[in-house]
C-alpha cells in the first residue's frame, strides 16, 4: 500500500479530525499548480530515495504518495540549487526507473517510467552514488521488517552488493569475515558456528536436533541440507545471521542462532544477468538470472541458475580416489511474483529450486599437512546431496498497520554416501528427508509505531528414512566383515503459537516482550545390527518422546538520542529431547531437552548523517542440561558408538563490535571485532571430566577489516583481511592439544571496471598464501586444510 510523506500524513490527519472532505478544493489545486511552476532553493543530501522525496515534499510544500515497493532499496544523488517542482522531482528520481506524475487533486504520485532506460544513470554512476551513502538495509530475520538501528539482536547482514564487491562466491566466504561467526569445510561437510556453538551443538551427540536454524526464502533446511546444499549465493539478495537464541520466533532448532538467506525476487522491469568465472585453482563457473513481467505490474517471473566445478589442489596416493578433491555444484531456481490489480495489497511469491551439491574433501594426511597430500587408508567415501524446495509466500496488507502473511514450504533432501568395495572398507548409505512447515503471521505496525509486533501460528512435520550397509576389516585379517546394517525411520511434529512485540510506553523507553509455546514429538523406528555373525549387537528400537516448552523473551530499550539506542534483553533457547537405544543393551535411553538462558546488552548508533554506523552487543550465556555423548558400556563397541546423557552445564560470554563507514569520496569501509570465552562448568566425556574446558570451534578472537573504493569513472579496487584465533577442532570437548588449530589471517583483494552493461573483476584470494588448517583429527593423523592462494577473473554482463 502507498505510504505518505510526513507532511502528507499531518494534512490527512487534520482533515479527518475536522470532518473535511478528502478531495481538495479547486483553489487548493490552483495553489499547488502555482507552487509547481515557481522556483525554490533546495539543499537535499544524497541518501535513500524515500528520505530525499520526504525532504523535497516538506521544502516544496506538496503532497507525494510513496509506494514503498517502488522505492525500497533505491538511492538518490540529492539536490542542490534552484528548481521547479517537476524539475526537482525529475532530478531526484533520475536513474530510479520512476517518474513523478501530477494528479487531478494536486498531489504527486510515483509511477514506473515507460522510458526508464533513456534517463537512467550508468551503472558506474549509480554505483558511485551508492558508495557515498550507507545503503538502506531492512532486517527481516525476526519476521518483522526493521532497520539495523532498531534491531537489538546481534545481527550480521551481507547484501548482494557486498557479495559482488568482495567476490564472495559461497556462504562460507560470505560469513567468515563476521565477528563470532565461522563456517568451515570439514570432510565433505560445511559447519556453521555462532559464538562458539556449532550448528550440530558443541558436543554433537548423534541424534540431537541442530542448534542453528538455516532457512532459504523462508523454508527451513534440515541438517543434511545445512551440511551440503545451502552454499550457493548466486542471485541472493541478502544473508542475515542472528546471533543468540532465536527460539521464540524460529522454534526448536535455533538455540544458538539462525541464518536467513533471501534470494532475489522477480522484477517488473526486464533484466538479464550473466556471469562467467575462472581461477587458477581450477574453478569454472557459469551463472545467469533472467526476470521480466508476464502481465504488466501484476505477474512477473525470475529464473536463475549456476553450474560450478572446482578442486582442492590435493595430491592422492591412489588416483582412483582423486575425485574426492573435485567439487560439483548446480543450482536452479524459478520464481513467480503475483500482485493482482483486482486485489490491492495482496502479494503472492512462489519459489521452486533444486540444488545438487557434491563438496570436495579438504582432508590431508601428515606428518606434513601443508604438503597437501592424502595417503589413502581404504576408508574413503563419497557424499552427494540433492535438495528440492517448494515455497509459497502469500501476504495481504489490509491497511498500512495490519498485514497477514502465510509461508508454506516443503523441502526434500536426498543424500547418497558410498565407498566402493575394497579389502578394508565398504559403505552404501541413502538418507531421504522431507520437511514440511506452515507459518501464519499477523503483523501490526511499523518500526516507527508506538506498538508493533507479530503473532504467529506454526506447524511443522519432518520425516527421515535411512538405509545403510557397511563392512570393515575390523579384526585386521585382510578381509571385511559386516560392520553395520541399519534401516531407520524417524519423524517429528512441532506445533507452536508465538508472539513478539514492542511497546513504547514513554517517549524514550520501549518494552520488548515475546514468547513461544510449543509442543514437539520425536519418534523413531529402527531395525539393524552391528557386527552381524560375531557380536550381533542389535540396533532395534521403537520409541517416542514429547516435549512441551514455553520460551519467553523480555527486555527494555532506551533511546539515548535520535542517533543512539541501547537495549537489555533476556531470552530462553531450547533444543528438544529425544530417545535412543543404547547399543549392546536392551535399554531405551530418554534424553531431556537442553536449554540456554541468554542475557544481552545492545548498543546501536549512527553518525555523520547516517554515513557511519557503530553497533555492538555484549552477552552472557547460561547453559543447562547439555546433551553430551558418552561411550556405550560394551568394551568392544565403545570404540565407535556413543549414547547421550544430560550431564553438561556451561557458560559463555563475549561481545561483537562492528562499524560501517561511507566516505563522500566513494570509499566504503567496514570493521568487526568478536570476543568470546567459553567454559564447561561440569560434565564428563569418554570417562574423563571436561570441567573448565573450552567449547570446540570457539576462537577467543575474530576480527576483520575491509574496504572498497569506487570512482565515478567506473574503476574500483577493494580488499579485506580477517583474523581467526586458535581453537580446538570440531567435537573436541576433551581439549586434547593434538587437535588444537593455530590462528590464521586471510587477506583478499580485487580490482576492476564497471559500466552500464558489464563488470570485469580480477581478484586474489588468500593473497599472502597463508598456510592454515581448519580442523585436526582426534589421532592427529589427518587434518582439514584451508585453500591456498589463487587468482581469478570474473565477468558479469547486464541487459
C-alpha positions in Angstrom: 0.0 0.0 0.0 1.3 3.5 -0.7 2.7 5.5 2.3 2.5 9.2 2.5 5.3 11.7 3.4 5.3 13.2 6.9 3.7 16.4 5.7 1.0 14.4 3.9 0.2 12.4 7.0 -0.2 15.6 9.0 -2.6 17.1 6.4 -4.6 13.9 6.1 -5.0 13.6 9.9 -6.0 17.2 10.2 -8.7 16.9 7.5 -10.1 13.7 9.1 -10.2 15.1 12.6 -12.2 18.1 11.4 -14.5 16.0 9.2 -13.5 17.7 6.0 -13.9 16.1 2.6 -10.8 14.2 1.3 -10.9 16.0 -2.1 -9.2 19.4 -2.1 -11.0 22.4 -3.3 -10.3 23.9 -6.7 -8.4 26.8 -5.1 -6.1 24.4 -3.4 -5.3 22.6 -6.6 -4.7 26.0 -8.2 -2.2 26.9 -5.4 -0.5 23.6 -5.9 -0.1 24.2 -9.6 1.3 27.7 -8.9 3.8 26.1 -6.5 4.8 23.6 -9.1 5.8 26.4 -11.5 7.8 28.5 -9.1 11.5 28.1 -8.4 12.8 27.3 -5.0 16.2 26.8 -3.5 16.8 23.2 -2.4 19.5 21.6 -0.4 18.9 17.8 -0.1 21.8 15.5 0.6 22.4 12.2 -1.1 20.6 9.3 0.7 17.8 6.9 0.3 15.1 7.8 -2.2 12.4 7.8 0.5 14.3 10.3 2.6 15.1 12.5 -0.4 11.4 12.6 -1.5 10.1 13.3 2.0 12.6 16.2 2.4 11.6 17.6 -1.0 7.9 17.4 -0.2 8.5 19.3 3.1 10.6 22.0 1.4 8.3 22.3 -1.6 5.0 22.2 0.3 3.5 19.5 -1.8 2.0 16.0 -1.2 3.8 12.9 -2.6 2.2 9.4 -2.3 5.1 7.0 -2.0 4.7 3.3 -2.6 7.4 1.5 -0.6 7.6 -1.4 -3.0 8.7 1.0 -5.7 11.3 2.9 -3.7 12.7 0.1 -1.5 16.5 -0.2 -1.9 16.8 2.9 -4.2 19.0 5.8 -3.5 19.2 9.4 -4.8 22.2 11.7 -5.5 20.3 14.5 -3.8 19.5 18.0 -5.0 21.3 21.4 -4.7 20.2 24.6 -6.3 17.0 26.3 -7.7 14.4 24.0 -9.3 10.7 23.9 -10.1 8.7 21.1 -8.5 8.6 18.9 -11.6 12.2 19.6 -12.5 13.4 18.9 -8.9 11.4 15.6 -8.8 12.8 14.5 -12.1 16.3 15.2 -10.8 15.8 13.3 -7.6 14.3 10.3 -9.4 17.0 10.2 -12.1 18.2 6.6 -12.5 15.4 5.1 -10.3 13.2 4.0 -13.2 10.4 6.1 -11.6 8.7 9.3 -12.6 6.5 11.8 -10.7 3.0 12.4 -12.1 0.8 15.3 -11.1 -2.7 14.1 -10.2 -6.0 15.9 -10.5 -6.2 16.7 -6.8 -2.8 18.5 -6.9 -0.7 15.7 -5.3 2.1 13.8 -6.9 2.3 10.0 -7.4 5.2 7.8 -8.4 4.9 5.6 -11.5 7.4 3.4 -13.3 8.9 5.2 -16.3 7.9 4.0 -19.7 11.4 5.0 -20.9 13.4 4.5 -17.8 16.5 3.4 -19.8 16.7 6.8 -21.6 17.2 8.8 -18.4 19.0 6.1 -16.3 22.4 6.7 -14.8 25.1 4.4 -15.9 25.8 1.5 -13.6 29.2 3.1 -12.7 27.5 6.4 -11.8 24.8 4.7 -9.7 27.4 2.6 -8.0 29.4 5.7 -7.2 26.2 7.4 -5.7 25.6 4.2 -3.7 29.1 4.4 -2.4 28.6 7.9 -0.9 25.7 6.9 1.4 25.0 3.8 3.6 22.6 1.7 1.6 19.2 1.3 3.4 19.1 -2.2 5.0 15.9 -4.0 6.1 16.4 -6.9 8.6 13.6 -9.5 8.2 15.1 -12.4 10.2 12.8 -11.5 13.2 9.7 -11.8 11.0 9.2 -8.1 11.2 10.9 -5.5 8.9 13.2 -3.2 10.8 16.4 -1.3 10.2 19.6 -2.5 11.9 19.4 0.6 14.1 16.2 -0.7 15.6 17.2 -4.4 15.6 18.6 -5.2 19.0 19.5 -8.8 18.2 23.2 -9.1 17.3 22.7 -9.4 13.6 25.2 -9.8 10.7 24.0 -9.0 7.3 25.6 -9.4 3.9 24.0 -7.7 0.9 24.1 -8.6 -2.8 26.3 -5.6 -3.4 28.8 -6.8 -0.8 28.8 -10.3 -2.3 29.7 -8.8 -5.6 32.2 -6.1 -4.3 34.2 -8.6 -2.3 33.8 -11.5 -4.8 32.3 -13.8 -2.2 31.2 -16.9 -4.1 29.8 -19.1 -1.4 28.1 -19.0 2.0 31.3 -19.7 3.9 33.1 -16.8 2.1 30.2 -14.5 2.9 30.2 -15.3 6.6 33.9 -15.8 7.5 34.6 -12.1 8.0 31.9 -11.7 10.6 32.6 -11.4 14.3 32.0 -14.6 16.3 30.8 -16.4 13.2 32.8 -19.0 11.3 31.9 -21.6 8.7 34.5 -24.2 7.9 34.6 -27.1 5.4 35.1 -30.5 7.1 35.5 -33.8 5.2 32.7 -33.0 2.7 30.5 -31.1 5.1 30.2 -27.4 6.0 29.6 -26.4 9.6 28.4 -23.0 10.8 29.5 -21.9 14.3 27.9 -18.9 16.1 29.5 -17.7 19.3 31.4 -21.0 19.6 28.4 -23.3 19.1 28.5 -25.5 16.0 25.2 -26.0 14.2 25.2 -29.6 15.4 26.0 -28.5 19.0 29.2 -28.0 21.0 29.2 -31.7 22.0 27.5 -33.1 18.8 25.6 -36.1 20.0 24.4 -38.3 17.1 20.6 -37.9 17.3 20.2 -34.4 18.7 18.5 -31.6 16.8 20.6 -28.8 15.3 21.1 -25.6 17.3 21.2 -23.2 14.4 18.3 -22.8 12.1 19.1 -22.2 8.4 16.3 -21.0 6.1 16.2 -20.2 2.3 13.4 -17.9 1.3 11.6 -18.9 4.5 12.0 -22.6 4.1 13.9 -24.2 7.0 16.7 -26.6 5.9 17.3 -29.9 7.6 20.7 -30.9 9.0 21.8 -32.7 5.8 20.8 -29.6 3.6 22.8 -27.4 6.0 25.9 -29.6 5.7 25.6 -29.7 1.9 23.1 -27.8 -0.2 22.9 -24.2 1.0 26.4 -23.0 0.0 25.3 -21.1 -3.2 25.0 -17.3 -3.1 24.3 -16.5 -6.7 21.3 -14.3 -7.2 21.0 -13.8 -3.4 19.6 -10.5 -2.2 20.7 -10.7 1.4 22.1 -13.0 4.1 21.2 -12.4 7.7 22.8 -14.2 10.7 21.1 -13.6 14.0 23.4 -14.5 16.9 21.9 -15.8 20.1 18.7 -17.8 20.9 16.1 -17.3 18.3 13.8 -20.0 19.7 11.0 -17.5 20.4 10.5 -16.8 16.7 12.2 -19.8 15.0 11.4 -22.7 17.3 13.3 -25.8 18.3 16.4 -25.6 16.0 17.6 -22.1 16.9 19.1 -22.3 20.4 22.4 -20.7 19.2 21.1 -18.5 16.4 19.6 -18.5 12.9 20.7 -17.9 9.3 18.2 -16.5 6.8 19.1 -16.4 3.1 16.8 -14.3 0.9 17.2 -14.7 -2.9 16.2 -12.0 -5.4 12.6 -11.7 -6.4 11.1 -11.2 -9.9 11.0 -7.6 -11.2 8.6 -5.8 -13.5 11.5 -4.2 -15.3 13.1 -6.7 -17.7 16.6 -7.7 -16.8 19.1 -10.4 -17.7 22.4 -11.0 -16.0 25.2 -13.5 -17.0 28.4 -14.3 -15.1 31.5 -16.3 -16.1 34.4 -17.0 -13.7 37.6 -18.9 -13.7 40.5 -19.1 -11.2 44.0 -20.6 -11.0 42.8 -23.3 -8.6 40.6 -25.0 -11.2 37.3 -23.1 -10.7 35.0 -22.9 -13.7 31.6 -21.3 -13.0 28.7 -20.0 -15.2 25.6 -18.3 -13.9 22.5 -16.5 -15.2 19.4 -14.7 -14.0 16.5 -13.5 -16.1 13.5 -11.6 -14.9 10.6 -9.9 -16.8 6.9 -9.1 -16.5 4.3 -11.5 -17.8 1.4 -9.2 -17.1 2.5 -5.6 -16.6 2.6 -4.7 -12.8 0.7 -7.9 -12.0 2.7 -11.0 -12.8 6.5 -11.4 -13.2 8.9 -14.3 -13.3 12.6 -14.8 -12.4 14.8 -17.7 -13.5 18.3 -18.2 -12.2 21.0 -20.9 -12.2 24.6 -21.7 -11.6 26.9 -24.5 -12.5 30.4 -24.7 -10.9 33.3 -27.1 -10.9 36.4 -26.8 -8.6 39.1 -28.8 -7.0 41.1 -28.6 -3.7 44.6 -29.0 -5.2 45.4 -32.1 -3.1 47.5 -35.0 -4.3 46.2 -38.5 -3.7 48.4 -41.5 -3.3 45.8 -43.7 -5.0 44.5 -42.0 -8.2 41.1 -43.7 -8.0 40.3 -41.5 -5.0 41.4 -38.2 -6.6 37.8 -37.3 -7.4 37.4 -36.7 -3.7 39.1 -33.4 -4.3 36.7 -32.4 -7.1 33.7 -30.2 -6.4 30.4 -30.2 -8.2 27.6 -27.7 -7.6 24.5 -26.9 -9.6 21.6 -24.8 -8.5 18.5 -23.7 -10.5 15.6 -21.5 -9.2 12.3 -20.3 -10.6 10.1 -17.6 -9.0 6.7 -16.1 -9.8 5.5 -12.8 -8.3 1.8 -12.1 -8.4 0.3 -8.7 -7.4 -3.2 -8.6 -8.9 -4.7 -5.2 -9.6 -8.1 -6.6 -8.7 -6.9 -7.3 -5.1 -4.7 -4.3 -4.0 -2.5 -5.2 -1.1 -2.1 -8.8 -2.0 1.3 -10.3 -2.9 2.0 -13.9 -3.9 5.5 -15.2 -4.3 6.1 -18.8 -5.4 9.5 -20.4 -5.5 10.8 -23.7 -6.8 14.5 -24.6 -6.6 16.8 -27.6 -6.9 20.4 -27.8 -5.7 22.9 -30.6 -6.4 25.9 -30.4 -4.1 29.0 -32.6 -4.0 31.5 -30.7 -1.9 35.2 -31.6 -2.3 37.0 -33.1 0.7 39.7 -30.9 2.0 41.4 -33.6 4.1 45.1 -34.2 4.1 47.4 -36.6 5.9 50.5 -36.0 8.0 53.2 -35.6 9.1 53.4 -32.6 6.9 49.9 -31.4 6.4 51.0 -28.4 4.2 52.4 -30.8 1.5 48.7 -31.0 0.6 48.8 -34.8 0.2 46.4 -37.5 1.1 47.7 -41.1 1.6 44.6 -43.2 1.2 43.8 -45.6 4.1 40.9 -47.5 2.4 38.2 -45.8 4.4 37.3 -43.0 1.9 33.8 -42.3 0.9 31.8 -40.0 -1.4 28.9 -37.8 -0.4 26.3 -36.5 -2.8 23.3 -34.3 -1.9 20.2 -33.1 -3.8 17.8 -30.6 -2.2 14.5 -29.6 -3.7 12.5 -26.7 -2.3 8.9 -25.6 -2.9 7.7 -22.4 -1.2 4.5 -20.3 -1.3 4.8 -16.9 0.4 1.4 -15.1 0.5 0.8 -11.7 2.0 -2.2 -9.4 2.3 -1.9 -5.8 3.6 -5.3 -4.8 5.0 -4.0 -1.3 5.6 -0.7 0.3 6.5 -0.9 -1.1 10.0 -2.2 -4.7 9.5 -0.7 -7.4 7.4 -1.3 -11.2 7.3 1.3 -13.5 5.9 1.4 -17.2 5.2 4.6 -19.1 4.4 4.2 -22.7 3.3 7.3 -24.8 2.5 8.3 -28.3 1.5 12.0 -29.3 1.4 13.0 -32.7 0.1 16.6 -33.7 0.8 18.3 -36.8 -0.6 21.8 -37.9 0.4 23.9 -40.7 -1.1 27.0 -41.8 0.8 29.1 -44.6 -0.7 32.6 -46.2 -0.7 33.5 -48.7 -3.4 34.3 -52.2 -2.0 37.9 -52.7 -1.1 39.9 -55.1 1.1 39.4 -52.9 4.1 36.1 -50.9 3.8 32.7 -50.8 2.0 29.8 -48.4 2.6 26.4 -47.8 0.9 24.0 -45.4 2.6 21.0 -43.4 1.5 19.3 -40.8 3.5 16.0 -39.2 2.5 14.4 -36.4 4.5 11.2 -34.4 4.0 10.4 -31.2 5.9 7.0 -29.5 5.7 6.2 -26.3 7.5 3.3 -23.8 7.7 3.8 -20.5 9.3 0.9 -17.9 9.6 1.7 -14.5 10.9 -0.4 -11.4 11.8 1.8 -8.3 11.7 0.9 -5.0 13.2 2.6 -1.6 12.8 6.0 -0.5 11.6 9.2 0.2 13.4 8.1 3.9 14.0 4.8 2.7 15.7 4.4 3.1 19.4 3.1 -0.5 19.4 4.2 -3.1 16.9 4.7 -6.8 16.7 3.9 -10.2 15.2 1.6 -13.0 16.3 2.0 -16.4 14.7 0.9 -20.0 14.4 3.4 -22.7 13.3 3.0 -26.3 12.4 5.9 -28.5 11.2 6.3 -32.1 10.2 9.6 -33.9 9.3 10.3 -37.5 8.4 13.5 -39.3 7.6 14.4 -42.7 6.2 17.9 -44.0 6.2 19.2 -47.3 4.9 22.8 -48.2 5.4 25.2 -51.2 4.8 28.9 -51.1 5.7 31.7 -53.6 6.0 35.2 -53.2 7.5 38.3 -55.2 8.2 37.6 -54.8 12.0 40.0 -57.5 13.1 42.9 -56.8 10.8 42.6 -60.1 8.9 42.8 -58.7 5.4 39.1 -59.1 4.6 35.9 -57.3 5.6 33.1 -58.4 7.8 29.7 -56.8 8.2 30.1 -53.7 10.4 26.6 -52.3 10.4 23.3 -52.8 8.7 20.5 -50.4 9.5 17.0 -49.4 8.4 15.8 -46.3 10.3 12.7 -44.2 10.1 12.1 -41.1 12.2 9.5 -38.4 12.3 8.9 -35.3 14.3 6.0 -32.9 14.6 6.0 -29.4 16.1 3.1 -27.1 16.9 3.5 -23.6 18.3 2.0 -20.3 18.9 4.3 -17.3 19.2 4.4 -13.6 19.7 7.0 -10.9 19.6 6.2 -7.2 20.2 7.3 -3.8 21.3 5.5 -1.1 23.2 6.9 2.5 23.6 5.4 3.4 26.9 7.2 6.8 27.2 9.0 9.0 24.7 12.3 7.1 25.2 11.5 3.8 26.8 10.3 0.7 24.9 9.2 -2.6 26.4 10.3 -5.7 24.4 8.4 -8.9 25.0 7.7 -12.2 23.4 7.2 -15.9 23.9 6.7 -19.2 22.2 4.5 -22.1 23.5 5.4 -25.2 21.6 4.8 -28.9 21.6 7.3 -31.3 19.9 7.1 -35.0 19.4 10.0 -37.1 18.2 9.7 -40.8 17.3 12.0 -43.4 15.9 11.6 -46.9 14.4 14.9 -48.6 13.8 16.0 -52.2 12.8 19.6 -53.2 12.4 22.6 -55.0 13.7 26.3 -54.2 14.4 28.9 -56.9 13.7 26.4 -59.5 12.4 27.7 -63.0 12.9 30.1 -62.0 15.6 28.8 -59.8 18.4 25.3 -59.3 16.8 24.6 -56.1 18.8 21.0 -55.1 17.9 20.1 -51.5 16.8 16.3 -52.3 17.1 14.3 -49.5 18.6 10.7 -48.2 18.7 10.5 -45.1 20.8 8.7 -41.7 21.1 9.3 -38.6 23.2 7.2 -35.4 23.6 8.3 -32.0 24.9 6.1 -29.0 25.8 8.0 -25.8 26.4 7.4 -22.1 27.0 10.2 -19.9 25.7 10.0 -16.3 27.0 11.8 -13.2 25.9 11.8 -9.9 27.8 13.7 -6.6 27.5 13.9 -2.8 27.7 15.2 -0.4 25.1 16.2 3.2 25.8 16.6 6.0 23.2 19.7 7.9 24.3 19.3 10.3 21.4 18.0 10.4 17.9 21.1 8.6 16.8 21.8 6.2 19.7 19.8 3.3 21.2 20.6 0.7 23.9 18.6 -2.4 24.9 18.8 -5.1 27.5 17.2 -8.5 26.8 16.8 -11.9 28.4 15.6 -14.9 26.3 15.5 -18.7 26.6 16.8 -21.1 23.9 15.7 -24.7 23.5 16.9 -28.0 22.0 14.3 -30.8 22.2 14.9 -34.1 23.9 14.7 -37.5 22.3 15.2 -41.2 22.9 17.7 -43.8 21.7 18.7 -47.3 22.1 21.9 -47.9 23.9 23.9 -50.3 21.7 24.8 -53.6 23.4 22.0 -53.4 25.9 18.2 -53.6 25.9 17.8 -50.1 27.4 16.0 -47.2 25.7 17.6 -44.0 26.9 15.5 -40.9 27.3 17.3 -37.6 26.9 15.8 -34.4 28.3 15.7 -31.1 26.4 18.7 -28.8 26.5 18.2 -25.1 27.5 20.1 -21.8 27.3 19.3 -18.5 29.0 20.9 -15.6 27.2 21.4 -12.1 28.7 22.4 -9.4 26.2 23.1 -5.7 26.1 22.9 -4.0 22.7 24.1 -0.6 21.5 23.2 1.0 18.2 24.4 4.3 16.8 24.6 6.3 13.5 26.7 9.4 12.9 27.7 11.8 10.1 24.2 12.0 8.5 23.9 8.2 8.7 27.2 7.6 6.8 28.8 6.0 9.9 27.2 3.2 11.9 28.8 1.7 15.1 27.0 -1.2 16.7 27.8 -3.6 19.5 26.4 -6.4 21.6 27.7 -7.9 24.9 26.2 -11.3 26.0 26.3 -13.9 28.8 25.0 -17.5 28.3 24.0 -19.9 31.0 23.7 -23.5 29.5 21.7 -26.2 31.3 21.2 -29.9 30.7 23.6 -30.0 27.8 23.3 -33.1 25.7 26.7 -34.9 26.0 27.7 -38.1 24.2 29.4 -40.9 26.2 30.7 -44.3 25.0 28.3 -47.2 25.2 29.1 -49.7 28.1 30.2 -52.6 25.8 34.1 -52.6 25.8 34.3 -53.5 22.1 31.6 -51.3 20.8 32.7 -48.3 22.9 35.4 -47.5 20.4 32.9 -46.3 17.8 29.5 -45.9 19.4 28.0 -43.5 21.9 24.8 -42.6 23.6 23.7 -39.3 25.1 23.2 -38.1 28.7 22.1 -34.8 30.2 25.3 -34.0 32.1 26.8 -30.8 30.9 26.5 -27.3 32.5 28.4 -24.5 30.8 28.7 -20.8 30.4 30.0 -18.4 27.7 30.3 -14.7 27.3 31.7 -12.2 24.9 31.0 -9.3 22.6 30.7 -8.1 19.0 31.6 -4.6 17.8 31.0 -3.6 14.2 31.4 -0.4 12.2 30.4 0.6 8.7 31.5 3.9 7.2 30.8 5.5 3.8 33.1 8.4 3.0 32.0 11.1 0.5 34.9 10.2 -1.8 33.3 6.8 -2.7 35.3 4.8 -0.1 33.2 2.2 1.8 34.9 0.7 4.9 33.8 -1.9 7.4 35.4 -3.4 10.5 34.4 -6.0 13.1 35.7 -7.5 16.3 34.4 -10.6 18.1 35.4 -11.6 21.7 34.5 -15.0 23.2 35.1 -17.0 26.3 33.5 -20.5 26.8 33.8 -23.0 29.6 32.2 -26.3 30.7 31.2 -25.9 34.3 30.8 -29.7 34.7 30.4 -32.7 32.6 32.1 -36.0 31.6 33.2 -37.1 28.2 34.6 -40.6 27.4 35.1 -41.2 31.1 37.0 -38.0 31.8 35.9 -34.7 33.3 35.6 -31.8 30.9 35.1 -29.2 33.7 36.9 -26.0 32.8 37.4 -27.0 29.1 36.6 -24.7 26.2 34.0 -25.4 23.6 35.4 -26.7 20.3 35.4 -24.3 17.3 35.3 -21.3 19.7 38.1 -18.9 18.8 38.6 -16.3 21.5 39.1 -13.5 19.0 37.8 -12.9 15.5 38.4 -9.7 13.6 38.0 -8.3 10.1 38.6 -5.1 8.1 37.6 -4.4 4.6 37.2 -1.5 2.1 36.0 -0.9 -1.4 36.8 2.3 -3.4 34.7 3.2 -6.4 35.5 6.0 -8.8 32.7 7.7 -10.8 34.6 6.7 -14.0 33.8 3.0 -13.3 37.2 1.8 -11.8 37.1 0.2 -8.4 39.6 -1.5 -6.0 39.0 -3.3 -2.7 40.3 -5.8 -0.2 39.6 -7.4 3.1 41.5 -9.1 5.9 40.1 -11.5 8.5 41.8 -13.0 11.6 40.7 -16.2 13.5 42.3 -17.1 16.8 43.3 -20.6 17.5 40.7 -23.1 18.7 40.0 -26.8 19.3 38.7 -28.9 16.4 35.1 -29.9 15.8 33.6 -32.0 18.5 36.8 -31.9 20.6 35.4 -31.2 24.1 38.3 -33.0 25.7 40.6 -30.2 24.5 43.5 -32.5 23.6 46.5 -30.5 22.4 46.9 -32.6 19.2 43.6 -31.3 18.0 44.4 -27.6 18.6 44.2 -25.4 15.4 46.6 -22.4 15.2 45.4 -18.9 14.5 45.4 -17.6 10.9 44.9 -14.5 8.9 43.4 -14.4 5.4 43.9 -11.4 3.0 41.8 -11.0 -0.2 42.0 -8.2 -2.9 40.1 -7.3 -6.0 40.0 -4.6 -8.7 38.0 -4.0 -11.8 36.0 -1.8 -14.1 32.2 -1.3 -14.3 30.0 0.2 -17.0 26.2 0.1 -17.6 26.3 -3.3 -19.2 29.3 -5.2 -17.7 31.6 -5.5 -14.8 35.1 -7.1 -15.0 36.9 -8.1 -11.9 40.3 -9.6 -11.2 40.8 -10.9 -7.7 43.3 -12.8 -5.4 42.2 -14.9 -2.5 44.5 -15.7 0.4 46.8 -13.1 -1.2 49.7 -13.8 1.3 49.3 -17.6 0.8 48.7 -18.2 4.5 49.1 -21.9 5.3 46.4 -22.9 7.8 44.2 -25.7 9.0 40.5 -25.6 10.0 40.4 -28.9 11.9 42.6 -31.8 13.0 41.5 -35.4 13.6 41.4 -36.9 17.1 44.5 -39.0 16.5 46.4 -36.2 14.8 47.0 -38.2 11.6 44.8 -36.1 9.3 43.5 -32.6 9.0 41.3 -30.3 7.1 43.3 -27.7 5.2 42.4 -24.2 4.1 42.6 -23.1 0.5 45.9 -21.9 -0.9 46.5 -18.7 -2.8 44.6 -18.3 -6.1 44.0 -15.7 -8.8 40.7 -15.3 -10.6 38.8 -13.4 -13.3 35.1 -12.6 -13.2 32.9 -11.1 -16.0 29.3 -10.0 -15.4 27.0 -8.8 -18.2 23.7 -7.0 -17.7 21.0 -6.3 -20.2 
